[in-house]
Amino acid sequence: MFRQLIDNNSTQDWAFALLAAAVFTLTLHTLRRLVLHRLERISRTTDTIIDDFLVDVLSATRILLAVAVGLYVATHFLTLPAATEKLVDRIFIGLLILQSGLWANRGLVFWLTHKFAKGGDADAGARAMTLSLLSFLGRVALWTLVALLILDNMGLNVTALVASLGIGGIAVALAVQNILGDLFASLSIAIDKPFVIGDFIIVDDLMGSIEHVGLKTTRIRSLSGEQIIFSNNDLLKSRIRNYKRMQERRAVFAIGVTYDTPAQQLENIPALIRQAIDAQENARFDRAHFKGFGAFSLDFEAVYYVLKPDYNVYMDVQQDINLQLVREFTERSIQFAFPTQTLHIASGLQLTEGPAQHEKITRPGIGPGHGPTGESHPPRREF
């Protein structure tokens, strides 16, 4: 084939072919740079995204495309064997398909980025996670299609290949159904967004912040520092408590005072609790009541809302409320109750002593036990 290529073309033909390849390559590369520079200037002065899209897609054009076009044009100045000409056509079309895949990939990433760019900082984690997963799945589908087109262009029977892959895919799907379940679960997480990166969640008795959402697993950084790894499918089957989505935190606390607290002071305690809660900037009072009679205390219950979901803010608010109540109760001589037991001992208990019992035993031959006839009688007892 190479001998025919050399014998069938003169030096002049090779010179024209090389010149044509260089001119077309240089022309296309220069034209790309000029158009790209012009579009960049236009995009900076307009608010539409069309010119931004064109700039982004055009920047994915590789120098390989200009070289391929130049060489393809150069082949028309040469006399090629039939097999070589067919191979050149297939290579050129394959390079065009590859470049089209690069354009489509850049356009897909641009569209997804623009679509998920809207929203505040609160949704940044959700948008980043969704963009990452959808971008990956979209690129897998795109390059699979590009590979099939290139194989079809090279003469491979793609229909038979797809059919055989479909039959084998059923067997593979049965074997890796757990992996596929996790894969679709990750897609569900990306679309439905039950949680996003940065959210603090509790799953059963495990808790932590979402650190990474992958195709098969989700990784959580626990409070104690270790990383907990969940299967995506198992995670979606669990009951998830997402504290990052909390708008307000409801707080309930109880206090108890001693039983010797006067009724007038008991009436003032709900007002003191409300005053302590209202003094906090990040708290909203709900209720405070004399709840009931405990085993060793008179119990009060209060409910308020922390206006921020942060747990540290809640603890700061509760601490300030507790300190203010301690100060107010100390000024009014109200004592907090603690577990005690009081033992009451009744006084004045007297033991009454009854009449003494005495026993007299009469024995034979002694005193009245001896009859006048000299007969003996059995002993007897008198009380």
Steps between C-alpha positions, in 0.01 A plus 500: 500500500782738584686404180192582295460827688854603416501372141165655406590854617771731374708741705279783382192318630662458840604864505146619423361261761734623774438862405123449511526327839707785648277774354172344616638419846633852550185659357261302720709559813519875432128516422422322828704749700345801327143377545565407862653840575205676335244298692679565830478874440131476418424282804648758736255765376178295494283330760394203289653157550502403131830673429644358823390156385664544161823621658512205736423244230739654246782498754471118500615490136832322486786568261457137403187593304688758291779250433248230406323732258832609348615142448164396360514780245860404419395146411289638215820613326633145510403181323418251773431128483138409559570345841705801612237746382233312693720493812568875473128573474426293809779660700383848404138425588614341829693815588193711419288280728762533776508879465120509502513303826734762647260776397201313641685429825589866547146605413354251750724625781416863414124433499508311830718765664270779381188309606625436852669837542179662626443507874660633813789378705266277699445282190866492398552149636190364327592660169859374515390145577232491230731658242773247573274194469302613195815616325663162555197302382451729200861466392486122536197488268655747255835323463327163476308635202819649350680167537215313329498749211874470453479120504217511249706733281790255512276227359410309815146361518375714785150351490632155581729651763215684670281189487772284653567763763128511579485124556818505705379807681205309643731244655734770625207698643386197698850449633557863597147601592618640832749725324237610249261566790759730655558666162132582453480603866776754437302636206194524724706687760620741232150573371288483817767650732400349838838626616798678347867541578540685828167392654501357852288186511413222745446146369382263773758554775771639267547868430734729312544745211473393135849506354468322166221347290633247250350256253490218755560644845441811705765604751421675825745663741381422852529732799778289647705536180477164327347454156181296474423344161144413399377317194278738302221245470503417872518867590184587306318212672580645843326773696717808454478801729648801322583772749641735235147550365379609843366856495451535876596280794229424758639482852328362810646526849368439851592632844383407847473701822459382856161427654537777759490770229208739568209508253565863409852420388374197308269734306798720406724221370338467150543876454866477604558220250337701222706804591820294478404361156388835359835648595672273247548634148474163326206358697121524475287419805220246463369403845589447868276320752487350847498145374436287804602360833809288492636254753720765660431820301240730352564466126490772233531442125594760237509487119676743268638509145857576401488707182817342358550125443861505617541279807766727649259793486238291681745411777606866539136606533420226753805591704401868518145405602628273775737764638230766506258266680765422761551872564125574516427207733788597730368855533152369593623220728347234279682172538548244227394153601728201503426138590429487876305286748344626820446258789227604744524348853183531715566598865302406823477124438438326843512132590227400754605227740216266606456323837782269592435130474607282783493131541463301812579133491383275775704191540406178688554510873541864510225724636151455372599225265493253792143405589374455861483127453860489403420437125715658246349705223657582161671836474292789376573845361327820596523820315 
